[in-house]
Every structure is written in C-alpha cells, then in structure tokens.
Amino acid sequence: MRKNAKNAPKKETGNNGEELFAAVDLLESTKGIPRAYLLEKIEAALVSAYKKEKNASNVRISLDPETKTIRMFRQKTVVEEVEDPQEQISLEDAHAISLRYEPGDVIEDEVSFEKFGRLSAQAGKQVIIQAIREAEHSNIVREYEKKHEEVISAVVTMVDDATGDVTVDTGTSEAVLPRSEQLPGERFAVGDRVKVFVTEVHRETRGPVVTLSRTHPGLVKRLMELIVPEIQDGVVLIKGIAREPGSRTKVAVLSRDPDVDAVGACIGSRSMRIGEIVEELRGEKIDVVLYSEKPEEYIAAALSPAKIREVEFDGERSSTVWVDGDQLSLAIGKEGQNARLAAHLTGFKIDIRGRK
C-alpha cells in the first residue's frame, strides 16, 4: 500500500500566490477559461520547470485556492537498499521519521520556491502562457462553431490594398474575409459594417481558422430567414438556391399554408423585404420563384421572367423548353445566365428553343 506523508512538522514554505490566483479568477471571468483547467496547466508547468532545473522526477505541486498558496513537494520512495538517493530513501531513514513506513511508501519533503532558478521559472511561465493561449483558442473555436453556417455582423478593421483581403471584427475575434469570398467589385473601408457567412471553422497549431464568405448561397438563405417572418415561422420553405455572386440569384420557395403566397411573402410590400437583401448584396438581383413537385411547372417558374409555352422531357433529367420567339433571349438571359441558373436550381438540363 502506497502512502503520501510529510517529514516531521517544520516551517511552511508555501509561496504566497495571491497574484496568481487573482489572475486565474480574472481569466475565468473575462475570457471564460475554467479555473480548474488553468490550475491544472499551472501545476504541470511548475513541475516541469522544477524537474528541468533540478533534474528531478518525483515532484508534486499543490495549488490551494482557499489559502492562495503554492506548495511544492519532493517525493522519495522507501526502499530496502538505496540505488538513487535523489529518488529513494532507505527504510532505516524512513523509520527515523515514522515507524509506520514500509518499502514502496512515498515520503514527501516540502521544497522552498526560493530554490527555483530563473530559467526554470521562465520555462514554467511560457508553459502557462501557452496553456492560456490554447484555452483562448478553444473558446474562440467553440463560439464560431455555434455560428457555423450562420450570418454574423462584422466591422471592417483593416483592408489589404495589395491582396484585397479584408480583416473584420466579428465580436468573437478578428477574421479575414478573402478577396475570393467577396462580391465582384465590392470595396470596403475601415469602419464599414458588413454581414458575412461562416462557412468553415477548424483548429490549427497557430490558432483557430475561420472562413468567411459573401459569395456562398447560404448567405442569401440566411438573410431571407432573418428578414422574412413567414420563413422564420416555417410557413414558407426555401427549397433551393442557385447563385452567381454579385450578379443574380434564383430562390425557389414553397408555402405550407394555402392562404400564404410564398413568393409575395419573400418579396414583401413594395418589394421592401427583397430590396433589403438586394441592398446588403450590393445590388445583386434576386428572383424568387415558386417551387413545384411537378418538374414542368418548376422549370417554367425557374426560367422566370420569361413566359414558357411548353416543357418536354428527353430523359430522366433532361428537358426541352419551348418559348415564343420574342421570349427566347429573355429565357436564355445575358450570356446564358438565366438558363444556367434555372438548370442549377431545378437539377435539369434545359435546352431552350423558340417558336414563331
């Protein structure tokens, strides 16, 4: 049976740790780092530092939040024959302390912190700083994980003129909105407020990495959910989104209530609701179309604003759409954009042909 004990009572050498415990409490309250986590890391850091300085292995640290003291103990194992005086104590010497000791028991002797060397103390300090940094990173990652695939508001804090990347303050930390995730032609200045979509959150050695975007289709979806009450209530459903960022987006919606016009609810009175989204997206055009389980109806709606005469199916996911001659260019759209977005939205290959 192993027992921990101290030598005969002597003057306590515990170090006053009021400043350390005050710092721990401050970190817990301001950064949300649990006290138990910090104390565990501090103990490990102090043990590591002492072992490095004294080339010792059996050391125990005691951090007492109640008395705000830090105490260190060297441990020696009771043995019949001592082979390593640094780590072992003979049974004879142990009995001089107490006759209760047996081989295999552990005796502790308190060590004064005044014996700590400067280098060891610095090493311990670095471990503590690293532990705090890791805890902060974990907290940041957890906060962003809650916001994954959500829209958050941010404030521009820096613009890199060389790369076009923009640094923003999200309220959780600073993160980068890359040029590739900005809308074409978008320009920012320090102090601008902008809504961004959190696409990815993961941990790396240097800290949390958060990917922000203004080009992701999810941004349009979340903005509509924020602005249209019927979507928030689940009365209107978003069934699909096809987007060419900065230019045009098509959104398919469906009402679960026959008395609610899904398209009208999203557009709003005098186009105020959809206008708010268009303004946030720097003028990007948004077509809201009615979803249908019937492919011919869905394809016809997706090609809005063109008027469709007939939809024929050439295979499982292939269709030919017939329009009047004066609707042909409208159905195809500039550089094929309208047809391209409709195909993406519906999942059908669309071949548009005109009739006189």
C-alpha positions as CSV (number, residue, x, y, z in Angstrom):
1,M,0.0,0.0,0.0
2,R,1.4,3.4,-1.0
3,K,1.1,6.3,1.3
4,N,1.9,10.0,0.9
5,A,3.3,11.7,4.0
6,K,5.4,14.6,5.0
7,N,8.5,14.7,7.1
8,A,8.4,15.9,10.7
9,P,6.5,19.3,11.0
10,K,8.5,22.3,10.0
11,K,8.1,25.8,9.0
12,E,5.7,26.1,6.0
13,T,7.5,27.1,2.8
14,G,4.4,27.7,0.7
15,N,4.7,30.6,-1.7
16,N,2.1,33.4,-1.5
17,G,0.1,33.1,-4.7
18,E,-2.4,35.8,-4.3
19,E,-1.4,37.5,-7.6
20,L,-1.5,34.2,-9.5
21,F,-5.0,33.2,-8.2
22,A,-6.2,36.7,-8.9
23,A,-5.0,36.4,-12.4
24,V,-6.7,33.0,-12.7
25,D,-10.0,34.4,-11.5
26,L,-9.7,37.3,-13.9
27,L,-9.1,35.0,-16.9
28,E,-12.1,32.9,-15.9
29,S,-14.4,35.9,-15.7
30,T,-13.2,37.8,-18.7
31,K,-12.2,35.0,-21.2
32,G,-14.3,32.1,-19.9
33,I,-11.3,29.9,-19.2
34,P,-12.2,27.5,-16.4
35,R,-10.3,27.9,-13.2
36,A,-9.7,24.1,-12.9
37,Y,-8.1,24.0,-16.4
38,L,-5.8,26.9,-15.6
39,L,-4.7,25.4,-12.3
40,E,-4.0,22.1,-13.9
41,K,-1.8,23.6,-16.5
42,I,0.0,25.8,-14.0
43,E,0.7,22.8,-11.8
44,A,2.1,20.9,-14.8
45,A,4.2,24.0,-15.8
46,L,5.7,24.4,-12.3
47,V,6.5,20.7,-12.0
48,S,8.2,20.7,-15.5
49,A,10.2,23.8,-14.6
50,Y,11.5,22.3,-11.3
51,K,12.3,19.0,-12.9
52,K,14.3,20.7,-15.6
53,E,16.2,22.9,-13.1
54,K,17.0,20.1,-10.5
55,N,17.0,17.1,-12.8
56,A,14.4,15.6,-10.6
57,S,11.4,13.4,-11.5
58,N,9.2,12.9,-8.4
59,V,7.7,16.3,-7.7
60,R,4.2,17.3,-6.6
61,I,2.7,20.8,-6.7
62,S,-0.2,21.9,-4.5
63,L,-2.2,24.9,-5.5
64,D,-4.7,25.9,-2.8
65,P,-7.3,28.5,-4.0
66,E,-8.6,28.8,-0.4
67,T,-5.3,29.8,1.2
68,K,-4.0,31.2,-2.1
69,T,-0.7,29.4,-1.6
70,I,1.6,27.4,-3.9
71,R,3.5,24.5,-2.3
72,M,6.0,22.0,-3.8
73,F,7.0,18.6,-2.5
74,R,9.9,16.4,-3.5
75,Q,8.8,12.7,-3.3
76,K,11.1,9.8,-2.4
77,T,10.2,6.1,-2.4
78,V,11.0,4.0,0.6
79,V,13.4,1.1,-0.3
80,E,15.4,-1.6,1.5
81,E,18.6,-0.6,-0.4
82,V,19.0,2.9,-2.0
83,E,20.3,3.0,-5.6
84,D,19.2,6.6,-6.4
85,P,19.5,9.0,-3.5
86,Q,17.6,11.6,-5.5
87,E,14.5,9.5,-5.8
88,Q,14.8,7.0,-2.9
89,I,15.1,6.9,0.8
90,S,16.2,3.9,2.9
91,L,13.8,2.1,5.2
92,E,16.1,2.9,8.1
93,D,16.0,6.7,7.4
94,A,12.2,6.4,6.8
95,H,11.8,4.8,10.2
96,A,13.7,7.7,11.7
97,I,10.7,9.8,10.6
98,S,8.0,7.2,11.4
99,L,7.9,3.5,12.1
100,R,4.8,3.2,10.0
101,Y,6.7,3.4,6.7
102,E,7.2,0.3,4.7
103,P,9.0,-0.3,1.4
104,G,7.1,1.2,-1.5
105,D,5.6,4.0,0.5
106,V,6.3,7.6,-0.6
107,I,7.6,10.3,1.6
108,E,7.2,14.0,0.7
109,D,9.5,16.8,1.7
110,E,8.4,20.4,1.0
111,V,10.7,22.4,-1.2
112,S,11.1,26.2,-0.9
113,F,10.2,28.1,-4.1
114,E,13.3,30.3,-3.4
115,K,15.3,27.4,-4.9
116,F,13.7,27.9,-8.2
117,G,16.2,29.1,-10.8
118,R,15.4,32.0,-13.2
119,L,15.5,29.8,-16.3
120,S,13.1,27.2,-14.8
121,A,10.7,29.9,-13.7
122,Q,10.8,31.4,-17.2
123,A,10.2,28.0,-18.7
124,G,7.2,27.5,-16.4
125,K,5.9,30.9,-17.3
126,Q,6.0,30.1,-21.0
127,V,4.1,26.9,-20.5
128,I,1.4,28.8,-18.6
129,I,1.1,31.4,-21.3
130,Q,0.8,28.7,-23.9
131,A,-1.9,27.0,-21.9
132,I,-3.8,30.2,-21.6
133,R,-3.4,30.8,-25.4
134,E,-4.7,27.3,-26.1
135,A,-7.7,27.8,-23.9
136,E,-8.5,31.1,-25.6
137,H,-8.3,29.4,-29.0
138,S,-10.6,26.7,-27.8
139,N,-13.1,29.2,-26.6
140,I,-13.0,31.1,-29.9
141,V,-13.5,27.9,-31.9
142,R,-16.5,26.9,-29.7
143,E,-18.0,30.4,-30.3
144,Y,-17.6,30.1,-34.1
145,E,-18.8,26.5,-34.1
146,K,-22.1,27.9,-32.7
147,K,-22.2,30.3,-35.7
148,H,-21.2,27.8,-38.3
149,E,-23.3,28.3,-41.5
150,E,-24.9,31.4,-39.9
151,V,-24.8,35.1,-40.8
152,I,-23.0,37.3,-38.5
153,S,-22.4,41.1,-38.5
154,A,-18.8,42.3,-38.6
155,V,-16.9,45.6,-38.7
156,V,-14.0,46.2,-41.1
157,T,-10.8,46.8,-39.2
158,M,-8.2,46.6,-42.0
159,V,-8.1,46.5,-45.8
160,D,-5.0,44.9,-47.5
161,D,-4.6,47.0,-50.7
162,A,-2.2,44.5,-52.2
163,T,-4.4,41.4,-51.9
164,G,-7.8,42.9,-51.4
165,D,-8.3,40.7,-48.3
166,V,-10.4,42.4,-45.5
167,T,-9.9,41.9,-41.8
168,V,-13.1,42.2,-39.8
169,D,-14.1,42.1,-36.1
170,T,-16.9,39.6,-35.6
171,G,-17.3,40.3,-31.9
172,T,-15.6,37.0,-31.1
173,S,-12.3,37.7,-32.7
174,E,-10.7,39.2,-35.8
175,A,-11.1,37.1,-39.0
176,V,-10.2,37.5,-42.7
177,L,-12.7,37.9,-45.5
178,P,-10.6,36.9,-48.5
179,R,-10.9,38.7,-51.8
180,S,-12.1,35.5,-53.4
181,E,-15.1,35.4,-51.0
182,Q,-16.1,39.0,-51.6
183,L,-18.7,40.1,-54.2
184,P,-17.2,41.2,-57.6
185,G,-16.4,44.9,-57.5
186,E,-17.0,45.1,-53.8
187,R,-15.0,47.7,-51.9
188,F,-14.6,48.2,-48.2
189,A,-13.3,50.9,-45.9
190,V,-12.3,50.7,-42.2
191,G,-15.4,51.1,-40.1
192,D,-17.8,49.6,-42.7
193,R,-20.4,47.2,-41.3
194,V,-20.9,44.0,-43.3
195,K,-22.8,40.7,-43.0
196,V,-20.7,37.6,-43.6
197,F,-21.5,33.9,-43.7
198,V,-19.4,31.5,-41.6
199,T,-18.5,28.6,-43.9
200,E,-15.8,26.7,-42.1
201,V,-14.3,26.5,-38.6
202,H,-11.3,24.4,-37.7
203,R,-8.3,24.3,-35.4
204,E,-4.7,24.6,-36.5
205,T,-1.5,24.8,-34.5
206,R,-1.3,28.6,-34.9
207,G,-4.9,29.0,-33.7
208,P,-8.5,28.8,-34.9
209,V,-9.1,29.3,-38.6
210,V,-12.4,30.7,-39.7
211,T,-13.5,31.0,-43.3
212,L,-16.0,33.9,-44.0
213,S,-17.9,34.4,-47.2
214,R,-20.2,36.8,-49.0
215,T,-20.4,34.6,-52.1
216,H,-21.8,31.5,-50.6
217,P,-25.5,30.7,-51.4
218,G,-26.0,30.2,-47.7
219,L,-25.7,33.9,-47.2
220,V,-28.8,34.6,-49.3
221,K,-30.7,31.8,-47.5
222,R,-29.8,33.1,-44.0
223,L,-30.6,36.7,-45.0
224,M,-34.1,35.7,-46.2
225,E,-34.6,33.7,-43.0
226,L,-33.7,36.8,-41.0
227,I,-35.9,39.2,-43.0
228,V,-39.0,37.2,-43.9
229,P,-41.1,36.3,-40.8
230,E,-43.0,33.6,-42.7
231,I,-39.7,31.7,-43.3
232,Q,-38.8,32.1,-39.6
233,D,-42.2,30.6,-38.6
234,G,-41.8,27.7,-41.0
235,V,-44.8,28.7,-43.1
236,V,-42.7,29.4,-46.2
237,L,-39.8,27.0,-47.0
238,I,-36.7,27.6,-49.1
239,K,-36.5,24.6,-51.5
240,G,-33.4,25.6,-53.5
241,I,-30.9,28.4,-54.3
242,A,-28.8,29.0,-57.4
243,R,-26.4,31.9,-57.2
244,E,-23.9,33.7,-59.3
245,P,-22.5,36.1,-56.7
246,G,-22.8,39.8,-57.3
247,S,-24.9,39.3,-60.4
248,R,-28.0,37.2,-59.9
249,T,-29.6,34.6,-57.6
250,K,-32.7,32.4,-58.0
251,V,-34.5,31.2,-54.9
252,A,-37.3,28.6,-55.0
253,V,-39.9,28.8,-52.2
254,L,-43.0,26.9,-51.2
255,S,-45.8,27.8,-48.8
256,R,-47.2,25.2,-46.4
257,D,-50.3,27.3,-45.9
258,P,-52.6,27.7,-49.0
259,D,-53.6,31.2,-47.7
260,V,-50.0,32.4,-47.8
261,D,-48.4,33.5,-51.1
262,A,-44.8,32.2,-50.7
263,V,-43.3,34.5,-53.4
264,G,-45.2,37.5,-52.3
265,A,-44.2,37.0,-48.6
266,C,-40.5,36.9,-49.7
267,I,-40.7,40.0,-51.9
268,G,-42.8,42.0,-49.4
269,S,-45.0,45.0,-49.8
270,R,-43.5,47.3,-52.5
271,S,-40.5,44.9,-52.7
272,M,-39.2,46.1,-49.3
273,R,-38.2,42.7,-48.0
274,I,-36.3,41.5,-51.0
275,G,-35.0,45.1,-51.5
276,E,-33.3,44.9,-48.1
277,I,-31.4,41.8,-49.2
278,V,-30.5,43.3,-52.6
279,E,-29.1,46.3,-50.8
280,E,-27.0,44.1,-48.5
281,L,-25.7,42.2,-51.5
282,R,-24.7,45.5,-53.3
283,G,-27.4,45.3,-55.9
284,E,-27.3,41.6,-56.8
285,K,-30.6,40.7,-58.5
286,I,-32.8,38.1,-56.8
287,D,-35.5,36.1,-58.5
288,V,-38.0,34.5,-56.1
289,V,-39.8,31.6,-57.9
290,L,-42.5,29.1,-56.9
291,Y,-41.3,25.6,-56.2
292,S,-43.4,22.7,-57.6
293,E,-43.1,18.9,-57.3
294,K,-44.1,18.8,-61.0
295,P,-40.9,19.3,-63.0
296,E,-42.6,21.0,-65.9
297,E,-44.1,23.7,-63.6
298,Y,-40.8,24.0,-61.6
299,I,-38.7,24.5,-64.8
300,A,-41.2,27.1,-66.2
301,A,-41.1,29.0,-62.9
302,A,-37.3,28.8,-62.7
303,L,-37.0,30.4,-66.2
304,S,-38.9,33.5,-65.0
305,P,-39.3,36.2,-66.1
306,A,-39.6,34.5,-69.5
307,K,-43.0,33.0,-70.4
308,I,-42.8,29.3,-71.2
309,R,-45.1,27.7,-73.7
310,E,-44.2,24.0,-73.2
311,V,-41.7,21.7,-71.4
312,E,-40.8,18.4,-72.9
313,F,-38.6,15.7,-71.3
314,D,-36.0,13.9,-73.3
315,G,-34.8,11.7,-70.5
316,E,-34.8,11.4,-66.7
317,R,-33.0,14.8,-66.1
318,S,-33.1,16.4,-69.5
319,S,-35.7,18.8,-70.9
320,T,-36.5,20.9,-74.0
321,V,-38.3,24.1,-73.3
322,W,-40.3,25.9,-76.0
323,V,-40.9,29.6,-75.9
324,D,-42.3,32.2,-78.3
325,G,-39.7,33.8,-80.4
326,D,-39.9,37.1,-78.6
327,Q,-39.2,35.3,-75.3
328,L,-36.2,33.4,-76.4
329,S,-33.5,35.9,-75.4
330,L,-35.2,36.6,-72.1
331,A,-35.4,32.8,-71.3
332,I,-31.7,32.3,-72.1
333,G,-30.6,35.5,-70.5
334,K,-27.5,37.6,-70.9
335,E,-24.6,35.2,-71.7
336,G,-26.9,32.3,-70.9
337,Q,-27.2,33.3,-67.3
338,N,-31.0,32.8,-66.8
339,A,-31.0,29.3,-68.4
340,R,-27.8,28.4,-66.4
341,L,-29.3,29.4,-63.1
342,A,-32.6,27.7,-63.9
343,A,-30.8,24.4,-64.7
344,H,-28.8,24.7,-61.5
345,L,-31.9,25.4,-59.4
346,T,-34.0,22.6,-60.8
347,G,-31.3,20.0,-61.4
348,F,-32.5,19.5,-65.1
349,K,-30.5,20.0,-68.3
350,I,-32.5,22.7,-70.1
351,D,-32.5,23.2,-73.9
352,I,-34.4,26.3,-74.8
353,R,-35.9,26.6,-78.3
354,G,-38.0,29.3,-79.9
355,R,-41.2,29.1,-81.9
356,K,-42.7,31.7,-84.2
